Amino acid sequence: MRPSIDAESDARGPSRARRAATVLGGLLLGVVTVPVDLVAALGSLASPQFARGAVGLQRRRLALFGVTLRGTPGGYRAAGYLVVRALIGILTGVIGLLLGLGLVIAVSLVVGAATGTAVPIFDANEPGQVNWSTVAALALPGMVLCYLAVQGLAGIVGVETRAWNAFARPSSGALAQRVDELTTTRADIVDAIDEERRRIERDLHDGVQQRVIALSILLARGERESDQQQQAELHRRALAETRHILADLREVSWKIYPAMLARDGLHSALVALADRTPLPTAVDYRLAGRPPRSVESACYFTASEAITNAIKHAAAQRIELTVTEVDSVLIMTVHDDGRGGADPAGLGLAGIASRITALDGVVAIDSPAGGPTTIRVEVPCA
């Protein structure tokens, strides 16, 4: 039992060292990026979007601490966050400078006591002024100050996290607006679900049901037919009709929710969707990991609806689909070279907007008359 405990301790040692080095690196970056935060905060006075890059940089830096961040500061709250963050960065620099200065003095005193040389940094200009009794007298106060400085740096991590979460918290006005958006989105989603149910009913009625009726007629004729050759032909046609029914059922089930999306993820589902599309469709997928299932579902059906519109209404010749991620936000664009003029208020595009808005995402539709059409969605993945 003892060797295993020792092995676990040996394994935790390097892990703790890496953790400490990562945190120190994050704190150092916090000091270095103070000018960036201040410049971005000043620029955001002219445009709130100016602070987005600096806020994204700080989010990636705070990820080094392994802390939980809620939301993202936006608008003028982002400018306020950057100002406070800059002050925290300055405080971090002061604490780090004092800690470094204390270490330099401690090393100088130990060297002076060991060699008998002067220690000008301690105002001991004559050799022999600093001895081991001096070091012993200053050891306890020095260790206390060092401990306080280290604890101060550790506390900075908590202060950074609380500052981020405080400024990321939405205001009362934003909450009221969000409630209105959710109320509208809920109604839109109900309408979209009803429309989807009607579409599925039409697919079953006009497709599968008609083929089942045709199959039953063929089977009935086959039972009544006495000519062996005609009976074999009717059976062959019935078998072919059965294959068509299975294909139609697979098509309907794919439209409801493709099993590949749940099993293999968004990338495989989009590639399969492109393969099923009669137009040349290019898929450029650049995500390293798999996004949440709700995001995958919304993006897949957005792409499916956009491709369907391009085929049915835009007379497009080619479709391009791109999926990327920036600052934990999935960005998907569907571009076609059709005649444009897409109506954002239409049921299909309105359904897209409802799906994305329900996930705190945004939809942008650029479809001038004459084309081309580009649909861009941004969905948070954090």
Short mmCIF file of the C-alpha atoms (twelve columns), coordinates in Angstrom:
data_MODEL
# 
_entry.id   MODEL 
# 
loop_
_atom_site.group_PDB 
_atom_site.id 
_atom_site.type_symbol 
_atom_site.label_atom_id 
_atom_site.label_alt_id 
_atom_site.label_comp_id 
_atom_site.label_asym_id 
_atom_site.label_seq_id 
_atom_site.Cartn_x 
_atom_site.Cartn_y 
_atom_site.Cartn_z 
_atom_site.pdbx_PDB_model_num 
ATOM 1   C CA . MET A 1   0.000   0.000   0.000   1 
ATOM 2   C CA . ARG A 2   2.806   2.398   0.832   1 
ATOM 3   C CA . PRO A 3   4.435   2.328   -2.657  1 
ATOM 4   C CA . SER A 4   1.116   3.211   -4.320  1 
ATOM 5   C CA . ILE A 5   0.639   6.212   -2.000  1 
ATOM 6   C CA . ASP A 6   4.154   7.400   -2.781  1 
ATOM 7   C CA . ALA A 7   3.498   6.965   -6.504  1 
ATOM 8   C CA . GLU A 8   0.316   9.040   -6.260  1 
ATOM 9   C CA . SER A 9   2.197   11.765  -4.405  1 
ATOM 10  C CA . ASP A 10  4.919   11.746  -7.045  1 
ATOM 11  C CA . ALA A 11  2.276   12.050  -9.779  1 
ATOM 12  C CA . ARG A 12  0.498   14.931  -8.032  1 
ATOM 13  C CA . GLY A 13  3.744   16.864  -7.606  1 
ATOM 14  C CA . PRO A 14  4.346   17.689  -11.292 1 
ATOM 15  C CA . SER A 15  0.608   18.301  -11.766 1 
ATOM 16  C CA . ARG A 16  0.572   20.898  -8.996  1 
ATOM 17  C CA . ALA A 17  3.707   22.476  -10.381 1 
ATOM 18  C CA . ARG A 18  2.149   22.759  -13.838 1 
ATOM 19  C CA . ARG A 19  -1.018  24.194  -12.298 1 
ATOM 20  C CA . ALA A 20  0.980   26.820  -10.393 1 
ATOM 21  C CA . ALA A 21  2.999   27.694  -13.494 1 
ATOM 22  C CA . THR A 22  -0.209  28.063  -15.522 1 
ATOM 23  C CA . VAL A 23  -1.776  30.374  -12.926 1 
ATOM 24  C CA . LEU A 24  1.393   32.483  -12.712 1 
ATOM 25  C CA . GLY A 25  1.446   32.709  -16.506 1 
ATOM 26  C CA . GLY A 26  -2.180  33.888  -16.486 1 
ATOM 27  C CA . LEU A 27  -1.400  36.533  -13.848 1 
ATOM 28  C CA . LEU A 28  1.608   37.720  -15.838 1 
ATOM 29  C CA . LEU A 29  -0.549  38.022  -18.968 1 
ATOM 30  C CA . GLY A 30  -3.006  40.035  -16.887 1 
ATOM 31  C CA . VAL A 31  -0.256  42.550  -16.132 1 
ATOM 32  C CA . VAL A 32  1.015   42.667  -19.716 1 
ATOM 33  C CA . THR A 33  -2.461  43.228  -21.196 1 
ATOM 34  C CA . VAL A 34  -3.286  46.275  -19.021 1 
ATOM 35  C CA . PRO A 35  -2.514  48.740  -21.886 1 
ATOM 36  C CA . VAL A 36  -4.675  46.673  -24.260 1 
ATOM 37  C CA . ASP A 37  -7.598  46.815  -21.817 1 
ATOM 38  C CA . LEU A 38  -7.315  50.560  -21.337 1 
ATOM 39  C CA . VAL A 39  -7.107  51.274  -25.074 1 
ATOM 40  C CA . ALA A 40  -10.088 49.008  -25.757 1 
ATOM 41  C CA . ALA A 41  -12.080 50.641  -22.950 1 
ATOM 42  C CA . LEU A 42  -11.447 54.100  -24.402 1 
ATOM 43  C CA . GLY A 43  -12.305 52.920  -27.894 1 
ATOM 44  C CA . SER A 44  -15.572 51.376  -26.676 1 
ATOM 45  C CA . LEU A 45  -16.797 54.865  -25.742 1 
ATOM 46  C CA . ALA A 46  -17.168 55.476  -29.469 1 
ATOM 47  C CA . SER A 47  -18.455 51.987  -30.269 1 
ATOM 48  C CA . PRO A 48  -19.342 49.294  -27.702 1 
ATOM 49  C CA . GLN A 49  -18.188 46.642  -30.190 1 
ATOM 50  C CA . PHE A 50  -14.620 47.939  -29.915 1 
ATOM 51  C CA . ALA A 51  -14.150 46.072  -26.619 1 
ATOM 52  C CA . ARG A 52  -15.182 42.668  -27.992 1 
ATOM 53  C CA . GLY A 53  -11.654 41.584  -28.930 1 
ATOM 54  C CA . ALA A 54  -10.142 42.588  -25.584 1 
ATOM 55  C CA . VAL A 55  -12.951 40.855  -23.680 1 
ATOM 56  C CA . GLY A 56  -12.400 37.703  -25.732 1 
ATOM 57  C CA . LEU A 57  -8.674  37.859  -24.948 1 
ATOM 58  C CA . GLN A 58  -9.403  38.115  -21.219 1 
ATOM 59  C CA . ARG A 59  -11.825 35.196  -21.420 1 
ATOM 60  C CA . ARG A 60  -9.113  32.991  -22.914 1 
ATOM 61  C CA . ARG A 61  -6.661  34.188  -20.250 1 
ATOM 62  C CA . LEU A 62  -9.082  33.446  -17.404 1 
ATOM 63  C CA . ALA A 63  -9.556  29.959  -18.840 1 
ATOM 64  C CA . LEU A 64  -5.972  29.291  -17.709 1 
ATOM 65  C CA . PHE A 65  -7.186  29.565  -14.099 1 
ATOM 66  C CA . GLY A 66  -9.745  26.799  -14.597 1 
ATOM 67  C CA . VAL A 67  -12.554 28.957  -13.160 1 
ATOM 68  C CA . THR A 68  -16.254 29.031  -14.068 1 
ATOM 69  C CA . LEU A 69  -17.304 32.083  -16.073 1 
ATOM 70  C CA . ARG A 70  -20.957 33.058  -16.517 1 
ATOM 71  C CA . GLY A 71  -21.840 34.812  -19.733 1 
ATOM 72  C CA . THR A 72  -19.772 37.542  -21.389 1 
ATOM 73  C CA . PRO A 73  -19.723 41.297  -20.626 1 
ATOM 74  C CA . GLY A 74  -21.242 43.218  -23.518 1 
ATOM 75  C CA . GLY A 75  -21.922 46.794  -24.575 1 
ATOM 76  C CA . TYR A 76  -20.822 49.484  -22.161 1 
ATOM 77  C CA . ARG A 77  -20.567 46.928  -19.366 1 
ATOM 78  C CA . ALA A 78  -17.624 45.473  -21.302 1 
ATOM 79  C CA . ALA A 79  -15.895 48.879  -21.122 1 
ATOM 80  C CA . GLY A 80  -16.485 49.009  -17.361 1 
ATOM 81  C CA . TYR A 81  -15.118 45.506  -16.983 1 
ATOM 82  C CA . LEU A 82  -11.957 46.370  -18.910 1 
ATOM 83  C CA . VAL A 83  -11.316 49.422  -16.705 1 
ATOM 84  C CA . VAL A 84  -11.710 47.348  -13.522 1 
ATOM 85  C CA . ARG A 85  -9.620  44.582  -15.078 1 
ATOM 86  C CA . ALA A 86  -6.845  47.048  -15.828 1 
ATOM 87  C CA . LEU A 87  -6.846  48.190  -12.187 1 
ATOM 88  C CA . ILE A 88  -6.643  44.556  -11.057 1 
ATOM 89  C CA . GLY A 89  -3.757  44.038  -13.491 1 
ATOM 90  C CA . ILE A 90  -1.924  47.040  -12.026 1 
ATOM 91  C CA . LEU A 91  -2.492  45.680  -8.495  1 
ATOM 92  C CA . THR A 92  -1.150  42.308  -9.623  1 
ATOM 93  C CA . GLY A 93  1.947   44.005  -11.015 1 
ATOM 94  C CA . VAL A 94  2.537   45.894  -7.758  1 
ATOM 95  C CA . ILE A 95  2.229   42.728  -5.671  1 
ATOM 96  C CA . GLY A 96  4.512   40.834  -8.052  1 
ATOM 97  C CA . LEU A 97  7.058   43.678  -7.975  1 
ATOM 98  C CA . LEU A 98  7.096   43.742  -4.166  1 
ATOM 99  C CA . LEU A 99  7.443   39.969  -4.043  1 
ATOM 100 C CA . GLY A 100 10.330  40.049  -6.493  1 
ATOM 101 C CA . LEU A 101 12.021  42.876  -4.598  1 
ATOM 102 C CA . GLY A 102 11.676  40.947  -1.332  1 
ATOM 103 C CA . LEU A 103 13.282  37.875  -2.899  1 
ATOM 104 C CA . VAL A 104 16.196  39.960  -4.218  1 
ATOM 105 C CA . ILE A 105 16.775  41.475  -0.751  1 
ATOM 106 C CA . ALA A 106 16.588  38.046  0.903   1 
ATOM 107 C CA . VAL A 107 19.131  36.542  -1.486  1 
ATOM 108 C CA . SER A 108 21.424  39.581  -1.067  1 
ATOM 109 C CA . LEU A 109 21.304  39.273  2.739   1 
ATOM 110 C CA . VAL A 110 22.134  35.558  2.655   1 
ATOM 111 C CA . VAL A 111 25.029  36.150  0.243   1 
ATOM 112 C CA . GLY A 112 26.304  39.070  2.352   1 
ATOM 113 C CA . ALA A 113 26.163  37.044  5.554   1 
ATOM 114 C CA . ALA A 114 27.941  34.081  3.940   1 
ATOM 115 C CA . THR A 115 30.710  36.089  2.254   1 
ATOM 116 C CA . GLY A 116 30.980  39.106  4.547   1 
ATOM 117 C CA . THR A 117 30.544  41.516  1.644   1 
ATOM 118 C CA . ALA A 118 28.592  44.764  1.665   1 
ATOM 119 C CA . VAL A 119 24.848  44.732  0.877   1 
ATOM 120 C CA . PRO A 120 24.104  48.171  -0.617  1 
ATOM 121 C CA . ILE A 121 20.464  47.282  -1.374  1 
ATOM 122 C CA . PHE A 122 19.960  46.905  2.404   1 
ATOM 123 C CA . ASP A 123 21.892  50.109  3.183   1 
ATOM 124 C CA . ALA A 124 24.828  48.036  4.477   1 
ATOM 125 C CA . ASN A 125 27.702  49.627  2.582   1 
ATOM 126 C CA . GLU A 126 30.481  48.323  4.815   1 
ATOM 127 C CA . PRO A 127 31.686  44.679  4.650   1 
ATOM 128 C CA . GLY A 128 30.626  42.638  7.658   1 
ATOM 129 C CA . GLN A 129 27.622  44.764  8.576   1 
ATOM 130 C CA . VAL A 130 25.293  41.924  7.623   1 
ATOM 131 C CA . ASN A 131 25.800  38.646  9.470   1 
ATOM 132 C CA . TRP A 132 23.758  35.554  10.256  1 
ATOM 133 C CA . SER A 133 22.131  37.205  13.259  1 
ATOM 134 C CA . THR A 134 20.781  39.883  10.909  1 
ATOM 135 C CA . VAL A 135 19.415  37.207  8.596   1 
ATOM 136 C CA . ALA A 136 17.832  35.360  11.549  1 
ATOM 137 C CA . ALA A 137 16.203  38.542  12.848  1 
ATOM 138 C CA . LEU A 138 14.675  39.346  9.448   1 
ATOM 139 C CA . ALA A 139 13.746  35.777  8.481   1 
ATOM 140 C CA . LEU A 140 10.352  35.659  10.258  1 
ATOM 141 C CA . PRO A 141 9.122   39.080  9.054   1 
ATOM 142 C CA . GLY A 142 10.356  38.243  5.568   1 
ATOM 143 C CA . MET A 143 8.500   34.912  5.481   1 
ATOM 144 C CA . VAL A 144 5.314   36.605  6.740   1 
ATOM 145 C CA . LEU A 145 5.533   39.266  4.014   1 
ATOM 146 C CA . CYS A 146 6.264   36.611  1.381   1 
ATOM 147 C CA . TYR A 147 3.271   34.574  2.539   1 
ATOM 148 C CA . LEU A 148 1.012   37.627  2.376   1 
ATOM 149 C CA . ALA A 149 2.252   38.468  -1.127  1 
ATOM 150 C CA . VAL A 150 1.645   34.907  -2.370  1 
ATOM 151 C CA . GLN A 151 -1.831  34.920  -0.813  1 
ATOM 152 C CA . GLY A 152 -2.471  38.263  -2.471  1 
ATOM 153 C CA . LEU A 153 -1.632  36.781  -5.878  1 
ATOM 154 C CA . ALA A 154 -3.864  33.794  -5.156  1 
ATOM 155 C CA . GLY A 155 -6.668  36.157  -4.154  1 
ATOM 156 C CA . ILE A 156 -6.291  38.018  -7.443  1 
ATOM 157 C CA . VAL A 157 -7.607  34.918  -9.238  1 
ATOM 158 C CA . GLY A 158 -10.835 35.076  -7.222  1 
ATOM 159 C CA . VAL A 159 -11.124 38.841  -7.740  1 
ATOM 160 C CA . GLU A 160 -10.686 38.394  -11.508 1 
ATOM 161 C CA . THR A 161 -13.447 35.764  -11.593 1 
ATOM 162 C CA . ARG A 162 -15.868 37.828  -9.500  1 
ATOM 163 C CA . ALA A 163 -15.236 40.910  -11.624 1 
ATOM 164 C CA . TRP A 164 -15.988 38.998  -14.831 1 
ATOM 165 C CA . ASN A 165 -19.182 37.424  -13.458 1 
ATOM 166 C CA . ALA A 166 -20.350 40.747  -12.013 1 
ATOM 167 C CA . PHE A 167 -20.056 42.601  -15.326 1 
ATOM 168 C CA . ALA A 168 -21.400 39.631  -17.306 1 
ATOM 169 C CA . ARG A 169 -24.595 39.690  -15.248 1 
ATOM 170 C CA . PRO A 170 -27.360 41.252  -17.370 1 
ATOM 171 C CA . SER A 171 -29.001 44.501  -16.272 1 
ATOM 172 C CA . SER A 172 -32.699 44.760  -15.377 1 
ATOM 173 C CA . GLY A 173 -33.410 46.302  -18.777 1 
ATOM 174 C CA . ALA A 174 -31.586 43.494  -20.537 1 
ATOM 175 C CA . LEU A 175 -33.504 40.922  -18.492 1 
ATOM 176 C CA . ALA A 176 -36.830 42.534  -19.409 1 
ATOM 177 C CA . GLN A 177 -35.825 42.566  -23.067 1 
ATOM 178 C CA . ARG A 178 -34.754 38.932  -22.805 1 
ATOM 179 C CA . VAL A 179 -38.141 37.971  -21.328 1 
ATOM 180 C CA . ASP A 180 -39.887 39.691  -24.246 1 
ATOM 181 C CA . GLU A 181 -37.626 37.880  -26.714 1 
ATOM 182 C CA . LEU A 182 -38.288 34.516  -25.073 1 
ATOM 183 C CA . THR A 183 -42.037 35.143  -25.109 1 
ATOM 184 C CA . THR A 184 -41.923 35.956  -28.811 1 
ATOM 185 C CA . THR A 185 -39.585 33.064  -29.521 1 
ATOM 186 C CA . ARG A 186 -41.840 30.626  -27.682 1 
ATOM 187 C CA . ALA A 187 -44.784 31.624  -29.850 1 
ATOM 188 C CA . ASP A 188 -42.650 31.367  -32.991 1 
ATOM 189 C CA . ILE A 189 -41.398 27.926  -31.983 1 
ATOM 190 C CA . VAL A 190 -44.958 26.711  -31.409 1 
ATOM 191 C CA . ASP A 191 -45.909 27.961  -34.889 1 
ATOM 192 C CA . ALA A 192 -42.803 26.355  -36.395 1 
ATOM 193 C CA . ILE A 193 -43.559 23.026  -34.687 1 
ATOM 194 C CA . ASP A 194 -47.142 23.113  -35.969 1 
ATOM 195 C CA . GLU A 195 -45.913 23.863  -39.478 1 
ATOM 196 C CA . GLU A 196 -43.380 21.030  -39.215 1 
ATOM 197 C CA . ARG A 197 -46.135 18.644  -38.134 1 
ATOM 198 C CA . ARG A 198 -48.261 19.691  -41.112 1 
ATOM 199 C CA . ARG A 199 -45.299 19.133  -43.429 1 
ATOM 200 C CA . ILE A 200 -44.687 15.652  -41.998 1 
ATOM 201 C CA . GLU A 201 -48.403 14.883  -42.383 1 
ATOM 202 C CA . ARG A 202 -48.256 15.972  -46.031 1 
ATOM 203 C CA . ASP A 203 -45.157 13.847  -46.631 1 
ATOM 204 C CA . LEU A 204 -46.858 10.810  -45.121 1 
ATOM 205 C CA . HIS A 205 -50.160 11.434  -46.897 1 
ATOM 206 C CA . ASP A 206 -48.832 12.349  -50.335 1 
ATOM 207 C CA . GLY A 207 -45.856 10.010  -50.334 1 
ATOM 208 C CA . VAL A 208 -45.891 6.984   -48.051 1 
ATOM 209 C CA . GLN A 209 -49.672 6.563   -47.891 1 
ATOM 210 C CA . GLN A 210 -50.081 6.650   -51.672 1 
ATOM 211 C CA . ARG A 211 -47.318 4.090   -52.112 1 
ATOM 212 C CA . VAL A 212 -48.869 1.812   -49.480 1 
ATOM 213 C CA . ILE A 213 -52.191 2.007   -51.344 1 
ATOM 214 C CA . ALA A 214 -50.426 1.192   -54.608 1 
ATOM 215 C CA . LEU A 215 -48.660 -1.741  -52.906 1 
ATOM 216 C CA . SER A 216 -51.946 -3.128  -51.572 1 
ATOM 217 C CA . ILE A 217 -53.461 -2.907  -55.072 1 
ATOM 218 C CA . LEU A 218 -50.506 -4.739  -56.594 1 
ATOM 219 C CA . LEU A 219 -50.683 -7.473  -53.964 1 
ATOM 220 C CA . ALA A 220 -54.450 -7.861  -54.476 1 
ATOM 221 C CA . ARG A 221 -53.987 -8.120  -58.242 1 
ATOM 222 C CA . GLY A 222 -51.252 -10.663 -57.718 1 
ATOM 223 C CA . GLU A 223 -53.542 -12.856 -55.631 1 
ATOM 224 C CA . ARG A 224 -56.271 -12.767 -58.289 1 
ATOM 225 C CA . GLU A 225 -53.950 -13.210 -61.264 1 
ATOM 226 C CA . SER A 226 -53.888 -16.777 -62.627 1 
ATOM 227 C CA . ASP A 227 -51.160 -16.247 -65.213 1 
ATOM 228 C CA . GLN A 228 -47.847 -17.151 -63.605 1 
ATOM 229 C CA . GLN A 229 -45.864 -14.687 -65.704 1 
ATOM 230 C CA . GLN A 230 -48.194 -11.783 -64.881 1 
ATOM 231 C CA . GLN A 231 -48.197 -12.797 -61.231 1 
ATOM 232 C CA . ALA A 232 -44.396 -12.756 -61.141 1 
ATOM 233 C CA . GLU A 233 -44.389 -9.307  -62.762 1 
ATOM 234 C CA . LEU A 234 -46.881 -7.982  -60.188 1 
ATOM 235 C CA . HIS A 235 -44.766 -9.428  -57.371 1 
ATOM 236 C CA . ARG A 236 -41.680 -7.754  -58.827 1 
ATOM 237 C CA . ARG A 237 -43.490 -4.409  -58.974 1 
ATOM 238 C CA . ALA A 238 -44.756 -4.909  -55.421 1 
ATOM 239 C CA . LEU A 239 -41.203 -5.563  -54.223 1 
ATOM 240 C CA . ALA A 240 -39.994 -2.409  -55.976 1 
ATOM 241 C CA . GLU A 241 -42.851 -0.446  -54.404 1 
ATOM 242 C CA . THR A 242 -41.825 -1.784  -50.980 1 
ATOM 243 C CA . ARG A 243 -38.308 -0.438  -51.518 1 
ATOM 244 C CA . HIS A 244 -39.777 2.960   -52.431 1 
ATOM 245 C CA . ILE A 245 -41.887 2.921   -49.253 1 
ATOM 246 C CA . LEU A 246 -38.822 2.180   -47.120 1 
ATOM 247 C CA . ALA A 247 -36.905 4.968   -48.874 1 
ATOM 248 C CA . ASP A 248 -39.772 7.420   -48.249 1 
ATOM 249 C CA . LEU A 249 -39.960 6.403   -44.582 1 
ATOM 250 C CA . ARG A 250 -36.212 6.934   -44.209 1 
ATOM 251 C CA . GLU A 251 -36.596 10.360  -45.845 1 
ATOM 252 C CA . VAL A 252 -39.378 11.347  -43.452 1 
ATOM 253 C CA . SER A 253 -37.470 10.086  -40.395 1 
ATOM 254 C CA . TRP A 254 -34.360 11.939  -41.571 1 
ATOM 255 C CA . LYS A 255 -36.362 15.178  -41.762 1 
ATOM 256 C CA . ILE A 256 -37.765 14.621  -38.263 1 
ATOM 257 C CA . TYR A 257 -34.345 13.983  -36.659 1 
ATOM 258 C CA . PRO A 258 -31.476 12.211  -38.410 1 
ATOM 259 C CA . ALA A 259 -30.007 9.386   -36.341 1 
ATOM 260 C CA . MET A 260 -26.550 10.283  -37.670 1 
ATOM 261 C CA . LEU A 261 -26.737 13.667  -35.942 1 
ATOM 262 C CA . ALA A 262 -27.189 12.085  -32.517 1 
ATOM 263 C CA . ARG A 263 -24.718 9.263   -33.166 1 
ATOM 264 C CA . ASP A 264 -21.879 10.885  -35.105 1 
ATOM 265 C CA . GLY A 265 -22.327 14.617  -34.547 1 
ATOM 266 C CA . LEU A 266 -22.872 17.732  -36.634 1 
ATOM 267 C CA . HIS A 267 -19.962 17.227  -39.025 1 
ATOM 268 C CA . SER A 268 -21.096 13.810  -40.252 1 
ATOM 269 C CA . ALA A 269 -24.731 14.938  -40.464 1 
ATOM 270 C CA . LEU A 270 -23.830 17.979  -42.585 1 
ATOM 271 C CA . VAL A 271 -21.678 15.881  -44.897 1 
ATOM 272 C CA . ALA A 272 -24.547 13.416  -45.304 1 
ATOM 273 C CA . LEU A 273 -26.935 16.320  -45.945 1 
ATOM 274 C CA . ALA A 274 -24.587 17.644  -48.637 1 
ATOM 275 C CA . ASP A 275 -24.429 14.184  -50.243 1 
ATOM 276 C CA . ARG A 276 -28.240 14.029  -50.358 1 
ATOM 277 C CA . THR A 277 -28.507 17.498  -51.908 1 
ATOM 278 C CA . PRO A 278 -28.975 17.469  -55.716 1 
ATOM 279 C CA . LEU A 279 -26.814 20.617  -56.066 1 
ATOM 280 C CA . PRO A 280 -23.015 20.689  -55.615 1 
ATOM 281 C CA . THR A 281 -22.607 21.458  -51.907 1 
ATOM 282 C CA . ALA A 282 -19.234 22.112  -50.261 1 
ATOM 283 C CA . VAL A 283 -18.841 21.646  -46.489 1 
ATOM 284 C CA . ASP A 284 -15.979 23.405  -44.672 1 
ATOM 285 C CA . TYR A 285 -16.085 22.209  -41.048 1 
ATOM 286 C CA . ARG A 286 -13.399 23.602  -38.714 1 
ATOM 287 C CA . LEU A 287 -14.537 22.676  -35.205 1 
ATOM 288 C CA . ALA A 288 -12.043 20.722  -33.109 1 
ATOM 289 C CA . GLY A 289 -14.572 19.377  -30.602 1 
ATOM 290 C CA . ARG A 290 -18.242 18.494  -30.638 1 
ATOM 291 C CA . PRO A 291 -20.665 21.293  -29.657 1 
ATOM 292 C CA . PRO A 292 -23.652 20.725  -27.336 1 
ATOM 293 C CA . ARG A 293 -26.464 18.627  -28.803 1 
ATOM 294 C CA . SER A 294 -28.935 21.506  -28.737 1 
ATOM 295 C CA . VAL A 295 -26.501 23.613  -30.781 1 
ATOM 296 C CA . GLU A 296 -25.882 20.728  -33.201 1 
ATOM 297 C CA . SER A 297 -29.610 20.248  -33.721 1 
ATOM 298 C CA . ALA A 298 -30.323 23.943  -34.296 1 
ATOM 299 C CA . CYS A 299 -27.425 24.333  -36.735 1 
ATOM 300 C CA . TYR A 300 -28.291 21.179  -38.649 1 
ATOM 301 C CA . PHE A 301 -31.926 22.139  -39.216 1 
ATOM 302 C CA . THR A 302 -30.845 25.684  -40.065 1 
ATOM 303 C CA . ALA A 303 -28.547 24.316  -42.763 1 
ATOM 304 C CA . SER A 304 -31.253 21.935  -43.970 1 
ATOM 305 C CA . GLU A 305 -33.841 24.706  -44.277 1 
ATOM 306 C CA . ALA A 306 -31.381 27.077  -45.970 1 
ATOM 307 C CA . ILE A 307 -30.398 24.414  -48.516 1 
ATOM 308 C CA . THR A 308 -34.053 23.563  -49.169 1 
ATOM 309 C CA . ASN A 309 -34.841 27.230  -49.823 1 
ATOM 310 C CA . ALA A 310 -31.856 27.523  -52.167 1 
ATOM 311 C CA . ILE A 311 -33.066 24.545  -54.179 1 
ATOM 312 C CA . LYS A 312 -36.784 25.370  -54.289 1 
ATOM 313 C CA . HIS A 313 -36.833 29.163  -54.538 1 
ATOM 314 C CA . ALA A 314 -33.408 30.562  -55.429 1 
ATOM 315 C CA . ALA A 315 -32.564 28.477  -58.519 1 
ATOM 316 C CA . ALA A 316 -29.048 28.143  -57.116 1 
ATOM 317 C CA . GLN A 317 -26.282 26.237  -58.885 1 
ATOM 318 C CA . ARG A 318 -23.902 25.792  -55.942 1 
ATOM 319 C CA . ILE A 319 -24.082 25.909  -52.142 1 
ATOM 320 C CA . GLU A 320 -21.238 26.486  -49.686 1 
ATOM 321 C CA . LEU A 321 -21.529 25.649  -45.991 1 
ATOM 322 C CA . THR A 322 -18.895 26.778  -43.453 1 
ATOM 323 C CA . VAL A 323 -18.737 26.022  -39.720 1 
ATOM 324 C CA . THR A 324 -16.142 27.695  -37.468 1 
ATOM 325 C CA . GLU A 325 -15.775 28.661  -33.810 1 
ATOM 326 C CA . VAL A 326 -14.524 31.945  -32.321 1 
ATOM 327 C CA . ASP A 327 -14.401 32.584  -28.559 1 
ATOM 328 C CA . SER A 328 -16.726 29.639  -27.770 1 
ATOM 329 C CA . VAL A 329 -19.265 30.864  -30.346 1 
ATOM 330 C CA . LEU A 330 -20.174 28.557  -33.238 1 
ATOM 331 C CA . ILE A 331 -20.454 30.480  -36.516 1 
ATOM 332 C CA . MET A 332 -22.160 28.806  -39.467 1 
ATOM 333 C CA . THR A 333 -22.730 30.356  -42.883 1 
ATOM 334 C CA . VAL A 334 -24.778 28.946  -45.750 1 
ATOM 335 C CA . HIS A 335 -24.055 30.687  -49.057 1 
ATOM 336 C CA . ASP A 336 -25.738 30.043  -52.405 1 
ATOM 337 C CA . ASP A 337 -25.384 31.694  -55.814 1 
ATOM 338 C CA . GLY A 338 -29.132 31.870  -56.477 1 
ATOM 339 C CA . ARG A 339 -31.309 34.837  -57.371 1 
ATOM 340 C CA . GLY A 340 -31.730 36.040  -53.783 1 
ATOM 341 C CA . GLY A 341 -34.727 37.939  -52.468 1 
ATOM 342 C CA . ALA A 342 -35.254 35.629  -49.481 1 
ATOM 343 C CA . ASP A 343 -37.950 36.852  -47.080 1 
ATOM 344 C CA . PRO A 344 -36.801 36.706  -43.420 1 
ATOM 345 C CA . ALA A 345 -40.470 36.723  -42.359 1 
ATOM 346 C CA . GLY A 346 -41.214 33.521  -44.277 1 
ATOM 347 C CA . LEU A 347 -42.062 30.419  -42.275 1 
ATOM 348 C CA . GLY A 348 -38.798 28.660  -43.086 1 
ATOM 349 C CA . LEU A 349 -36.448 31.515  -42.263 1 
ATOM 350 C CA . ALA A 350 -38.576 32.588  -39.296 1 
ATOM 351 C CA . GLY A 351 -38.262 29.042  -37.973 1 
ATOM 352 C CA . ILE A 352 -34.489 29.286  -38.338 1 
ATOM 353 C CA . ALA A 353 -34.449 32.529  -36.359 1 
ATOM 354 C CA . SER A 354 -36.631 31.021  -33.614 1 
ATOM 355 C CA . ARG A 355 -34.364 27.997  -33.200 1 
ATOM 356 C CA . ILE A 356 -31.208 30.103  -32.972 1 
ATOM 357 C CA . THR A 357 -32.682 32.856  -30.779 1 
ATOM 358 C CA . ALA A 358 -33.870 30.257  -28.283 1 
ATOM 359 C CA . LEU A 359 -30.178 29.381  -27.735 1 
ATOM 360 C CA . ASP A 360 -29.111 33.041  -27.261 1 
ATOM 361 C CA . GLY A 361 -27.828 33.074  -30.829 1 
ATOM 362 C CA . VAL A 362 -28.228 35.578  -33.640 1 
ATOM 363 C CA . VAL A 363 -29.190 35.183  -37.288 1 
ATOM 364 C CA . ALA A 364 -28.154 37.478  -40.152 1 
ATOM 365 C CA . ILE A 365 -29.716 37.065  -43.609 1 
ATOM 366 C CA . ASP A 366 -28.164 38.849  -46.588 1 
ATOM 367 C CA . SER A 367 -30.230 38.159  -49.703 1 
ATOM 368 C CA . PRO A 368 -30.402 41.110  -52.121 1 
ATOM 369 C CA . ALA A 369 -32.532 40.826  -55.236 1 
ATOM 370 C CA . GLY A 370 -30.469 39.071  -57.876 1 
ATOM 371 C CA . GLY A 371 -28.441 37.193  -55.252 1 
ATOM 372 C CA . PRO A 372 -26.382 35.774  -53.810 1 
ATOM 373 C CA . THR A 373 -27.861 34.711  -50.465 1 
ATOM 374 C CA . THR A 374 -25.830 34.286  -47.275 1 
ATOM 375 C CA . ILE A 375 -27.350 33.086  -44.002 1 
ATOM 376 C CA . ARG A 376 -25.061 33.444  -40.988 1 
ATOM 377 C CA . VAL A 377 -25.862 32.146  -37.509 1 
ATOM 378 C CA . GLU A 378 -23.864 32.587  -34.314 1 
ATOM 379 C CA . VAL A 379 -24.635 30.304  -31.361 1 
ATOM 380 C CA . PRO A 380 -22.809 30.304  -27.995 1 
ATOM 381 C CA . CYS A 381 -21.340 26.906  -27.123 1 
ATOM 382 C CA . ALA A 382 -20.213 27.678  -23.560 1 
# 
